[in-house]
Amino acid sequence: MKLSKKIASKITIIFLIINVVTYFYCETYLTKSIKNIEISQMKNSIGKVKNIINHDILSMSSSNLEYSRWDDTYKFMEDFNNDYIEANLRDLASLQQQNIDFIIFSDNEGKIVKDIAVQNYLGINDSSAKKKITEDIVPVIASKRQNEMSGFISTEKGIFLVSALPIVKTDGTGEPRGVLILGKAAGSNFLYRLSRDFNLSLSIETLQDIKDYNFDKEDMSVKFDDRNSISGYFLVKDVFDKPIASIRAVAPRDIHNVAVKDVHSFVCILILIECLIALAILILLHQIVTKKIAVIKGFVDEVSATGNISSDVVISGNDEISELGNKFKDLFINLEKNKEEMFDNQEKYRQLFSNLSSNFLYNKVLYDENGEPEDFLIIEANIAFTKNFNIKKEDIEGKKASSVMPWINRDIYKCKEFLKAMLSENQHKKVDSIYIEELNAWYSFVIYSIKPGYFALIFDDITEKKNKDEMIIKLAYYDVLTGLPNRKNIMECISKEFDNGEKFSILFMDLDNFKEVNDKFGHRAGDYVLSSASERLKSLIDDNVVIGRLGGDEFLILKRHSNDIEEAKNLAQDIEDILSKPFTYYNSEISIGASIGISIYPDDGSDITKIISNADKAMYNIKREG
């Protein structure tokens, strides 16, 4: 017994050292790795917030460009006729959708000519804030030191996001008559929108609050607040590249807390396993009498042959071997219990697999006569898959994928090399998006190699996300009202034609009598006429004709492969013909016309500005001649 106690104490000391080393390794190195992950995730989240803010600035600049580079705005800054405001700025829906709060018209001396609150519930009502923004920005643009200023600006009333551009003619010519400023308050509503999109708690910190923080080259900083939260900061610089504040993002430390919990659980399980191992070792130490070992061996042989661990072993006597026999009996009883627990755990994992929200298939690879993968057998499918695809488990399990779902074999299993490489390397492959024609939906797929010849297939419907991404692209390149290519889109199309070096025509079109439509029937009638006219114009669009809306009632038409002026004139005549038919608006007939100027590349200009300017001049000559 002394030897047993001595060995037990040695085992205890060894296991204790193992536990201490394991615990401190997990606490030190694992925690450090987790912190690096948390910092990376926080910087990634901050980067996404910055990208959204930059996108807002870009959208504001795009909207500003439509108003500031416009002949009507240019004229308004000369005569200050309020009809311009009534005709063009009564319906501010597009600006409201961008959460723009105010519009300021300023002359070149910084005097505010007109300011408009875009949001009914928000805006700038404090003259000092208006004056501060105007005085800081207008002198820089008026002096032509900068053609555009976009970004943050700080006032006593808060921080604002602004876009400022000089007011010039539509073609970009003419001496600037002032500055047009669009802006939004970077306050609680602005931060709430970003917080909602990224599931972060956002706030603005003053420079005094962050003076001791170290920002990296990307103007970011991350700080661990405590065991439960982490904060990320990115430096906010104004339009003059001067730091004015910092936006703070706070997120819970979910990864850290789960990891700490898992480490503690792991150490507890390790201690439990070590205790069981120590117990088994102590039991084996009692095997010191050889003549009774045969009895125990016979019992073990019987168990090995039959697999029945519920058999009993009977060893008479009160000695240590008899005690060892009883210990064996207890051991196999415990094994039987563990076997039952193992079956219970298997059932739990099966339930977890069945209740997984993603579509899940467990499969076996089928090989051809040359040992190359050619198909796979579906072994098991989860509940989510059977519900989403309206198929019974018995109709798919045990069947070849190619026979029950040919789209899987065609679209996912694209080539033998793909599956073969994944299985040989024991790794996983991800396919971000594939369109399944039979299902009329987009899916993302992840394929995991489980063991040689077996793999798991997990896939989710991402159609809604795909549609949202496409909608964002459409908003960036197409006019919201008419559905036609916007100014940016049509300009890019024309620029590409210069690179091709082939002849093409530019038609600059302005709708006749459109102002009278707005004056007589109202701005909505004008929008209706623009939308309806655009629908008619779309009938002329083909591979060689691109029609885009510049803004207001001005349109730009690109005619590719136009070898002479007659082709352009024929297209202009077609446009006039389809617009000559009256439009019916609430039982009223509205008639408009079109004045169209034409320029030919390279005859009428060798760059985009010149050729559009000549087409614009030709249009105004036609309009002037009636």
C-alpha positions in Angstrom: 0.0 0.0 0.0 2.9 2.3 0.6 4.0 1.9 -3.0 0.5 2.6 -4.2 0.4 5.8 -2.2 3.8 6.9 -3.4 2.9 6.3 -7.0 -0.4 8.0 -6.5 1.4 11.1 -5.1 3.8 11.1 -8.1 0.9 10.9 -10.5 -0.9 13.7 -8.7 2.2 16.0 -8.9 2.7 15.2 -12.7 -1.0 15.9 -13.5 -0.9 19.1 -11.4 2.1 20.4 -13.4 0.4 19.5 -16.6 -2.8 21.3 -15.5 -0.9 24.4 -14.4 1.2 24.6 -17.6 -1.9 24.0 -19.8 -3.9 26.7 -17.9 -1.2 29.3 -18.1 -0.5 28.5 -21.8 -4.2 29.0 -22.6 -4.4 32.1 -20.5 -1.2 33.7 -22.0 -0.9 32.6 -25.6 -4.5 31.8 -26.4 -5.8 35.0 -24.8 -3.2 37.0 -26.8 -4.3 35.4 -30.1 -7.9 36.2 -29.2 -7.1 39.8 -28.5 -5.4 40.1 -31.9 -8.6 38.6 -33.5 -10.7 41.1 -31.6 -8.5 44.0 -32.6 -8.7 42.9 -36.3 -12.5 42.5 -36.2 -12.9 45.9 -34.6 -10.6 47.6 -37.2 -12.6 45.8 -39.9 -15.9 47.1 -38.4 -14.4 50.7 -38.1 -13.2 50.4 -41.7 -16.8 49.5 -42.8 -18.2 52.5 -41.0 -15.6 54.7 -42.7 -16.5 53.3 -46.1 -20.2 54.1 -45.5 -19.3 57.6 -44.5 -17.1 58.0 -47.6 -20.0 56.6 -49.7 -22.3 59.2 -48.1 -19.8 62.0 -49.0 -19.5 60.6 -52.6 -23.3 60.5 -52.9 -23.7 64.1 -51.6 -21.0 65.2 -54.1 -22.8 63.5 -57.0 -26.1 65.2 -56.0 -24.3 68.5 -55.6 -22.8 68.2 -59.1 -26.3 67.8 -60.6 -27.4 71.2 -59.2 -24.2 73.2 -59.1 -23.2 72.5 -62.7 -26.5 73.5 -64.2 -27.5 76.5 -66.3 -30.7 77.1 -64.3 -28.7 77.3 -61.1 -26.2 79.5 -62.7 -29.0 81.9 -63.9 -30.6 81.8 -60.4 -27.3 83.1 -58.9 -27.7 86.1 -61.2 -31.3 87.1 -60.9 -32.3 85.2 -57.6 -35.6 84.4 -59.2 -37.6 82.3 -56.7 -39.2 80.4 -59.6 -36.1 78.3 -59.8 -36.6 77.1 -56.2 -40.3 76.4 -56.8 -39.6 74.5 -60.0 -36.6 72.4 -58.9 -36.4 72.2 -55.1 -40.0 71.7 -54.1 -39.7 67.9 -54.2 -36.6 66.9 -52.3 -37.3 63.2 -52.0 -34.0 62.1 -53.6 -32.0 64.3 -51.2 -34.2 63.2 -48.2 -33.4 59.6 -49.1 -29.7 60.4 -48.7 -30.5 62.0 -45.3 -29.2 65.4 -46.5 -30.4 68.0 -44.0 -29.8 71.4 -45.8 -28.8 73.2 -48.9 -27.0 76.6 -48.9 -26.6 78.9 -51.9 -23.7 81.4 -51.3 -22.2 84.1 -53.4 -18.4 84.3 -53.9 -18.1 86.7 -50.9 -19.5 84.1 -48.5 -23.0 85.8 -48.2 -25.8 83.3 -47.9 -28.3 83.9 -50.8 -30.7 81.0 -49.9 -30.7 78.2 -47.5 -33.2 75.3 -47.6 -34.0 72.7 -44.9 -34.3 69.4 -46.7 -35.7 67.3 -43.8 -38.9 68.5 -42.2 -37.8 67.3 -38.7 -34.1 68.3 -39.0 -31.9 70.9 -40.5 -29.8 73.9 -39.6 -31.8 76.6 -37.9 -28.9 78.4 -36.2 -27.4 81.3 -38.2 -24.0 80.9 -36.5 -23.6 77.4 -37.8 -24.6 78.4 -41.3 -22.2 81.3 -41.1 -19.3 79.2 -39.8 -19.7 76.6 -42.6 -20.0 79.3 -45.3 -17.1 81.4 -44.1 -14.8 78.4 -43.8 -15.5 76.9 -47.2 -16.5 79.6 -49.7 -13.3 81.6 -49.6 -11.3 78.5 -50.5 -13.4 77.6 -53.5 -14.0 81.2 -54.6 -10.3 81.8 -54.7 -10.0 78.6 -56.9 -7.5 77.0 -54.5 -9.8 74.0 -54.6 -12.6 73.1 -57.0 -14.4 70.9 -54.5 -14.5 70.5 -50.8 -16.2 67.4 -49.3 -16.0 66.0 -45.8 -16.5 66.9 -42.2 -16.5 70.5 -40.7 -16.8 71.5 -37.1 -19.0 74.3 -35.6 -20.0 75.3 -32.2 -23.3 73.6 -32.8 -21.8 70.2 -33.8 -20.0 68.4 -36.6 -21.5 68.3 -40.1 -20.8 66.3 -43.3 -20.7 68.7 -46.3 -20.1 68.9 -50.0 -19.3 72.2 -51.7 -18.9 72.9 -55.4 -18.7 76.2 -57.4 -21.8 77.1 -59.3 -21.0 77.1 -63.1 -22.8 76.4 -66.3 -23.9 72.9 -67.3 -20.9 72.4 -69.5 -18.5 73.5 -66.8 -17.7 76.9 -68.3 -18.4 80.4 -67.0 -17.0 82.3 -64.1 -18.3 80.8 -60.9 -21.2 82.8 -59.5 -21.1 81.3 -56.0 -20.9 78.0 -54.1 -23.5 75.4 -53.5 -23.3 73.5 -50.2 -25.1 70.3 -49.3 -24.8 69.0 -45.8 -26.0 66.7 -43.0 -25.6 66.8 -39.3 -23.2 64.1 -38.0 -25.2 63.9 -34.8 -27.2 61.3 -33.0 -29.4 60.4 -36.0 -26.4 59.9 -38.2 -24.7 57.7 -35.7 -27.9 55.8 -34.9 -28.2 54.8 -38.6 -24.6 53.6 -38.7 -25.1 51.8 -35.3 -28.1 50.0 -36.6 -26.4 48.9 -39.8 -23.3 47.5 -38.0 -24.7 46.4 -34.6 -22.3 48.7 -32.9 -22.7 51.4 -30.3 -21.3 54.6 -31.9 -20.5 58.0 -30.4 -18.4 61.1 -31.1 -15.4 61.7 -28.8 -13.7 65.1 -28.5 -10.0 65.5 -29.1 -9.5 66.0 -25.4 -11.1 62.6 -24.7 -8.6 60.8 -27.0 -5.5 62.8 -26.5 -3.6 59.8 -25.0 -4.6 57.3 -27.6 -2.1 56.1 -30.3 -3.6 56.1 -33.8 -2.0 54.0 -36.5 -1.3 55.1 -40.1 -5.0 54.5 -41.0 -6.0 56.9 -38.2 -7.5 54.0 -36.1 -7.0 53.0 -32.5 -8.4 50.0 -30.5 -8.7 49.9 -26.7 -10.0 47.2 -24.4 -12.3 48.8 -21.9 -12.7 45.8 -19.6 -13.4 42.1 -19.8 -16.8 42.7 -21.4 -16.3 45.4 -24.0 -13.8 46.7 -26.6 -13.7 50.2 -28.1 -12.5 51.2 -31.5 -11.7 54.8 -32.6 -11.0 56.4 -35.9 -9.8 60.0 -36.2 -12.2 62.4 -37.9 -10.5 65.1 -40.0 -12.2 68.2 -41.4 -12.1 69.4 -45.0 -8.8 71.1 -44.2 -7.3 67.7 -43.1 -7.3 68.9 -39.5 -8.3 66.5 -36.7 -11.6 67.6 -35.1 -12.9 64.6 -33.2 -13.1 60.8 -33.2 -15.9 58.3 -33.7 -16.0 55.6 -31.1 -17.4 52.2 -31.7 -18.1 49.9 -28.7 -18.7 46.2 -29.1 -19.1 43.3 -26.6 -16.1 41.0 -26.2 -18.1 37.9 -27.0 -15.2 35.9 -28.4 -13.0 36.6 -25.4 -15.7 35.6 -22.9 -16.6 32.4 -24.8 -12.9 31.5 -25.0 -12.3 32.0 -21.3 -15.3 29.9 -20.5 -14.1 27.2 -22.9 -10.6 27.3 -21.3 -12.0 26.8 -17.8 -14.3 24.0 -19.1 -11.3 22.3 -20.9 -9.1 22.4 -17.7 -12.0 20.9 -15.7 -12.5 18.1 -18.2 -8.7 17.6 -18.3 -8.7 17.2 -14.5 -11.6 14.8 -14.6 -9.9 12.7 -17.3 -6.6 12.7 -15.3 -8.5 11.5 -12.2 -10.0 8.7 -14.2 -6.6 7.7 -15.6 -5.0 7.8 -12.1 -7.8 5.6 -10.8 -7.2 3.1 -13.6 -3.4 3.1 -12.9 -4.0 2.4 -9.2 -6.3 -0.4 -10.0 -3.7 -2.0 -12.4 -1.1 -1.9 -9.6 -3.0 -4.5 -7.7 -2.3 -7.2 -10.3 0.5 -8.9 -8.4 -0.7 -12.5 -8.1 -0.1 -14.4 -11.3 -2.4 -17.5 -10.6 -5.4 -15.3 -10.5 -4.4 -13.3 -13.5 -5.5 -16.2 -15.7 -9.0 -15.8 -14.3 -9.0 -12.2 -15.1 -7.5 -12.9 -18.5 -10.2 -15.4 -19.2 -12.8 -12.8 -18.3 -11.1 -10.3 -20.6 -10.8 -12.8 -23.4 -14.6 -13.5 -23.1 -15.3 -9.8 -23.3 -13.0 -9.4 -26.3 -14.7 -12.4 -28.1 -18.3 -11.5 -27.4 -18.2 -7.7 -27.0 -20.5 -8.2 -24.0 -19.1 -5.9 -21.3 -21.9 -6.7 -18.9 -20.4 -10.2 -18.1 -19.4 -10.8 -14.5 -16.1 -11.8 -13.1 -15.9 -13.9 -9.9 -12.7 -14.2 -7.9 -13.0 -15.6 -4.4 -11.0 -14.4 -1.4 -10.3 -11.2 0.5 -6.9 -10.5 -0.9 -5.8 -7.8 -3.2 -6.4 -9.8 -6.4 -10.0 -10.4 -5.3 -10.3 -6.7 -4.7 -8.8 -6.2 -8.2 -11.5 -8.5 -9.6 -14.2 -6.3 -8.0 -12.5 -3.2 -9.4 -12.7 -4.8 -12.9 -16.3 -5.4 -12.4 -16.9 -1.8 -11.4 -14.8 -0.7 -14.3 -16.9 -2.5 -16.9 -20.1 -1.3 -15.3 -18.8 2.2 -15.8 -17.9 1.4 -19.4 -21.5 0.2 -19.9 -22.7 3.5 -18.5 -20.2 5.4 -20.7 -21.5 3.5 -23.7 -25.0 4.6 -22.9 -23.8 8.1 -22.5 -21.9 7.9 -25.8 -25.1 6.8 -27.5 -26.9 9.7 -25.8 -24.3 12.1 -27.1 -24.6 10.7 -30.6 -28.3 11.4 -30.5 -27.7 14.9 -29.3 -25.3 15.6 -32.2 -27.8 14.1 -34.5 -30.4 16.5 -33.2 -28.0 19.4 -33.6 -27.3 18.4 -37.2 -31.0 18.0 -37.9 -31.9 21.4 -36.5 -29.2 23.3 -38.3 -30.8 26.3 -40.1 -28.5 26.0 -43.2 -29.1 23.2 -45.8 -26.8 20.3 -44.9 -25.9 17.1 -46.8 -23.5 14.4 -45.7 -22.2 12.6 -48.7 -20.0 9.7 -49.9 -17.9 10.2 -53.0 -18.5 7.7 -55.8 -15.5 6.9 -58.0 -15.3 5.6 -61.6 -13.3 2.6 -62.8 -10.1 4.8 -62.9 -10.5 5.9 -59.3 -11.6 9.4 -60.3 -14.6 11.0 -58.5 -17.7 11.1 -60.8 -20.7 11.5 -58.5 -21.6 11.3 -54.8 -24.1 9.4 -52.7 -26.3 11.4 -50.3 -26.1 9.6 -47.0 -28.1 12.0 -44.8 -30.0 15.3 -45.1 -31.1 17.6 -42.3 -34.6 18.9 -41.7 -33.8 22.4 -43.1 -32.9 20.9 -46.5 -36.1 18.7 -46.7 -38.3 21.7 -45.8 -36.5 24.3 -48.1 -36.6 21.9 -51.1 -39.9 20.2 -50.3 -38.5 16.8 -50.5 -38.8 13.8 -48.2 -35.7 12.3 -46.5 -36.4 8.8 -47.9 -36.6 10.3 -51.5 -33.0 11.6 -51.3 -31.0 9.6 -48.7 -29.2 6.7 -50.3 -29.6 8.2 -53.8 -27.0 9.6 -56.2 -27.0 13.4 -56.4 -27.1 13.3 -60.2 -30.3 11.4 -60.2 -32.4 13.4 -57.6 -30.8 16.9 -57.9 -29.0 17.3 -61.2 -28.3 21.0 -60.5 -26.0 20.0 -57.7 -23.9 17.8 -60.0 -23.8 20.5 -62.7 -23.4 23.7 -60.8 -21.6 22.7 -57.5 -19.5 19.7 -58.6 -18.1 21.6 -61.6 -15.1 19.4 -62.2 -13.5 16.3 -60.9 -10.2 18.1 -60.0 -12.1 20.4 -57.6 -13.5 17.6 -55.4 -10.4 15.5 -55.8 -8.1 18.2 -54.6 -10.3 19.0 -51.6 -10.5 15.4 -50.5 -6.7 14.7 -50.9 -5.8 17.9 -49.0 -8.4 17.3 -46.2 -9.6 20.9 -46.4 -12.7 22.9 -47.3 -13.7 24.8 -50.4 -16.1 27.8 -50.5 -18.1 29.0 -53.4 -19.4 32.5 -52.7 -22.3 32.7 -55.1 -23.8 30.4 -57.8 -27.1 31.0 -59.6 -29.3 27.8 -59.7 -31.5 28.2 -62.7 -34.0 25.4 -61.6 -34.5 27.1 -58.2 -34.4 30.7 -59.6 -32.1 31.7 -56.7 -28.5 32.4 -55.7 -26.7 30.2 -53.2 -23.4 30.1 -51.4 -21.7 26.8 -50.7 -19.1 25.4 -48.3 -17.7 21.9 -48.8 -15.9 20.2 -46.0 -13.8 17.1 -46.2 -14.8 14.9 -43.2 -12.7 11.9 -43.8 -11.3 10.1 -47.0 -14.2 9.6 -49.4 -16.7 11.6 -47.4 -17.6 15.3 -47.3 -20.3 17.6 -46.0 -22.1 20.2 -48.1 -23.5 23.3 -46.5 -25.4 25.9 -48.5 -27.6 28.9 -48.0 -30.0 31.0 -50.1 -28.3 34.5 -50.6 -30.8 35.7 -53.3 -32.0 38.6 -51.1 -28.4 39.8 -50.4 -27.5 39.5 -54.1 -30.5 41.6 -55.1 -29.6 44.3 -52.6 -26.0 44.4 -54.0 -27.4 44.8 -57.5 -29.7 47.6 -56.3 -26.8 49.6 -54.9 -25.0 49.4 -58.3 -28.1 50.4 -60.1 -28.6 53.5 -57.8 -25.0 54.5 -58.5 -25.3 54.4 -62.3 -28.9 55.0 -63.2 -31.3 57.9 -62.8 -33.9 57.2 -60.1 -36.8 59.0 -61.8 -36.4 57.8 -65.4 -34.4 54.6 -65.1 -32.0 55.9 -67.8 -28.2 56.0 -67.3 -27.3 59.0 -65.1 -24.7 61.7 -65.9 -21.8 59.5 -64.5 -22.9 56.5 -66.6 -23.4 58.3 -69.9 -20.1 60.2 -69.5 -18.2 56.9 -68.9 -19.8 55.4 -72.1 -18.7 58.4 -74.1 -15.2 58.3 -72.7 -14.8 54.7 -73.8 -15.7 55.7 -77.4 -12.7 58.0 -77.5 -10.5 55.0 -76.6 -12.0 53.0 -79.5 -11.0 55.7 -82.0 -14.1 55.2 -84.2 -16.5 57.9 -85.4 -19.6 58.5 -83.2 -22.2 61.2 -82.8 -23.4 63.1 -79.7 -27.0 64.4 -79.6 -27.7 67.0 -76.8 -31.5 67.2 -76.3 -33.5 69.7 -74.2 -37.3 69.2 -73.9 -39.3 72.2 -75.3 -42.1 73.7 -73.2 -41.0 71.7 -70.1 -40.9 74.7 -67.9 -44.4 75.6 -68.9 -45.5 72.1 -67.9 -44.1 72.6 -64.4 -45.6 76.1 -64.1 -49.1 75.0 -65.3 -49.5 71.5 -63.9 -46.9 71.4 -61.1 -43.6 69.6 -60.4 -45.2 66.1 -60.3 -46.6 66.6 -63.7 -43.1 67.5 -64.9 -41.8 64.3 -63.3 -44.5 62.3 -65.0 -43.6 63.8 -68.4 -39.9 63.1 -67.8 -40.6 59.5 -66.9 -43.1 58.9 -69.7 -40.8 60.5 -72.3 -37.9 58.4 -71.1 -40.0 55.2 -71.6 -40.6 56.2 -75.2 -36.9 57.0 -75.7 -36.0 53.5 -74.4 -37.5 52.0 -77.5 -34.7 53.6 -79.5 -31.9 52.1 -77.4 -29.9 49.3 -78.9 -26.2 48.2 -79.1 -25.3 51.4 -80.9 -27.6 53.9 -79.1 -27.2 55.0 -75.4 -29.5 57.6 -73.9 -28.8 59.2 -70.6 -30.3 61.9 -68.4 -28.0 64.8 -67.4 -30.5 66.4 -65.1 -33.6 68.5 -65.3 -35.0 68.1 -68.9 -31.6 67.7 -70.5 -30.6 64.4 -72.1 -27.5 63.1 -73.8 -27.6 60.5 -76.6 -24.5 58.6 -77.8 -24.8 57.1 -81.4 -21.9 54.6 -82.0 -20.5 53.8 -85.4 -22.1 57.0 -86.9 -20.2 57.6 -90.1 -22.0 60.8 -91.2 -24.3 63.5 -90.0 -27.3 62.0 -91.8 -27.4 59.0 -89.4 -27.5 61.3 -86.4 -30.2 63.5 -88.1 -32.3 60.4 -88.7 -32.0 59.4 -85.0 -32.9 63.0 -84.0 -35.9 62.8 -86.3 -37.0 59.5 -84.6 -36.7 61.2 -81.2 -38.8 64.1 -82.3 -41.4 61.8 -83.8 -41.9 59.7 -80.7 -42.1 62.8 -78.4 -44.5 64.6 -80.6 -47.5 62.5 -79.4 -49.2 64.3 -76.4 -49.0 62.9 -72.9 -52.2 62.3 -70.9 -52.0 63.5 -67.3 -55.2 63.4 -65.3 -57.4 63.9 -68.3 -55.2 66.7 -69.6 -53.1 66.5 -72.7 -49.6 67.8 -72.4 -47.6 68.4 -75.6 -43.8 68.9 -75.6 -41.1 68.9 -78.2 -37.4 68.5 -78.3 -34.5 70.7 -79.4 -31.6 68.5 -80.4 -28.0 69.6 -81.2 -25.6 67.3 -82.9 -21.8 67.0 -82.9 -19.6 64.4 -84.7 -16.3 62.9 -83.4 -13.7 63.8 -84.5 -15.1 66.6 -86.8 -16.6 68.7 -84.0 -14.2 68.0 -81.1 -11.4 65.7 -80.0 -12.2 65.5 -76.3 -15.4 64.9 -74.3 -15.8 68.5 -73.1 -15.5 70.0 -76.5 -17.8 67.6 -78.3 -20.5 67.9 -75.7 -20.1 71.7 -75.6 -20.6 71.9 -79.4 -23.6 69.7 -79.3 -25.0 71.9 -76.5 -24.4 75.0 -78.5 -26.0 73.5 -81.6 -29.1 72.6 -79.5 -29.4 76.2 -78.2 -29.1 77.6 -81.7 -32.0 75.3 -82.8 -34.0 76.3 -79.8 -33.3 80.0 -80.5 -34.4 79.6 -84.1 -37.6 77.9 -83.0 
